[in-house]
C-alpha cells in the first residue's frame, strides 16, 4: 500500500507542476490556429476583392505627347 501512495503522491505533484504549463501550451496552439485561419480568410477576401476590382475598373489609356513639346 505504501508503494501505491508513493506513486500517487509523485503523480499528483507532477500533475500540479506540469498542469498549468500543458494548459498554456494547449491554449497557445488554439490561438495560433485561430490566427492562421483568420489570416487565410483575409487573404481569400483580398483576392476576391482584387478580382472584383479588376472587373469594374475602366481601362486606362496612355497619353502620348507629340515630339517637341
N, C-alpha and C positions, 0 to 999 in steps of 0.2 A: 504494500500500500504506500510506503514511503517513496518508492521509485515513481509511482504514478503521480503523486503530489509534486515531486520534484520536477517531473516533465511538465506538469500542468502549470506550475509557477513560472518555469522558463518560457513556456508558450505564452502565458499572459503578459509577462514582461516584454517579450519580443513583439507581441501584438500592440502593446501600448507605445513602444518606441517606433515601430515601423508603420503603424496605422495612419498617423497624420501625413507622413511622407507619401505613402501609397495613395491616400485620398487626394493629396495635392497634385500628384503626377497624373492621376486619372482626370482631374478637373482641367489641368493644363492641356491634356490631349483633346478633351471635349472642346475647349475654347479654340484650339488650333484647327480642329475640323470645322467649326463654325466659321472661323475667319477665312479658311480656304474656300468653303462653299460660297460665302458672300463675295469673295474676290472673283470666283468663277462666274457667278451671276452677274456681277458688274461688267465683266469682260463681254459676256453674251449681250448684255443690254447695249454696251458701247458699239459692238459690231453691228447689231441690228439698227442702231441709230445712224451709223455711218452709211449703211445701205439705203435707208430711207432718205437720208440727206443727199446722197448721190443721185437718187431718182428725181428729187424735187428741184435740184439745182439747175439753173439755166446755164447753158454753155457760155463760156467767156470767149470773146473774140479779141484776138491780139490786134492792137492798133499799130500800124507801121507808119512812120513818118517819111515823108518824101526826102530824098537826099538833099542836103544843103540847108536844112532847117535846124 
